[in-house]
Amino acid sequence: MPKAARVTGWGKYLPSRVVTNHELEDTLDTTDEWIRTRTGIKERRLAASHETTSSMATMAASQALASAGMEPQDLDLVLVATCTPEHLLPASASVVQNALGARRAAAFDLNAACSGFVYALATAYQFIAAGNFENILVVGSEIYSRILNWKDRSTSILFGDGAGAVLLQAQDGEPGLLSFILGSDGSRANLLYVPGPAGATEAGRNGFYLSMKGAEVFKFAVKAMCQASRKAVEAANLSLSDIELVIPHQANYRISQAAAHSLGIPLERFFSNVERYGNTSSASIPIALCEALEEGRVRPGDHLLMVGFGGGLSWGALVWKW
Ligand code: UT7
């Protein structure tokens, strides 16, 4: 009989430096009004020069452990979802494992771009359900400020840095994860990509900067969110009206608005903090989950729908009974 798992701890880390839209007006041909009306973003956090993906992940992970009252040496696995690691190797998860003192834990990174946290939570759950592991830290951490071309107004206004973490523990009783849907369409990888140091001659010319065809990604995002959400809810034997709270990837408030409209879920049930942090990629869902919990918006027994989309192209949705 597969074991059930619950989220018993959570934490987040946002760098202290706030960069407002008005500040970006000084260096880019943009306006606060354009950014707010097209994206919902008012400000974002940017990491200080000494901060890294794994230092932010460690802060969020420490908070998650403390909130559950768990010692790092009891962890079986540290899983970090990121596409902005500070090293190609070692994995950020190994750096976090060492910083935490999680001596017994295995560690690896998972890259599914902005869908990373949904992929990672579904992956971690399998280790528990199969009876292999009991205590797993699942972290999303990103430092996009280091892969943005700060002269490109079409991308640099959108993203921010940060990390979020949950502690997943094996427990008897009802499962937390009711269903998940993961998908990928590699034929459209060119819509959103960052060259890497191991491959591209192009990178030598242009730097390792993010390129995106925004309008096409927008259309994909709405469609992917709706399709994945419908499938995940159906696989959980629920209907969309049973979902108390949607925790969507925070990329653009208009994407959530369009998805809410198309799914027929009231927009008030879509959690949003994109106005304060911008798009923090695989960190956005765990940060949003933490804030939803802090604000008392999640009650025991609630059905949460977490849904992500992004580079790959990739998408993922899961239904979680809290
Ligand atoms: O995690 C997943 C990652 N990515 C996303 O989710 C992004 C999805 N896409 C989007 O959020 C939107 O497509 C954007 C916010 C990126 C762009 O909004 P849009 O309404 O699709 O604008 P657009 O790209 O069609 O551009 C409209 C106009 C263009 O000018 P012209 O050609 O109409 O004269 C752009 O040059 O807006 C211009 N523009 C800007 N103007 C002021 C583009 N960026 C800016 C800017 N400030 N920052």
Residues whose N, C-alpha, C, O or C-beta is under 5 A from the ligand:
A	BS01	UT7	D29 T30 T31 W34 R38 T39 C114 R153 S154 I157 G214 A215 V217 F218 A251 N252 F309 G310
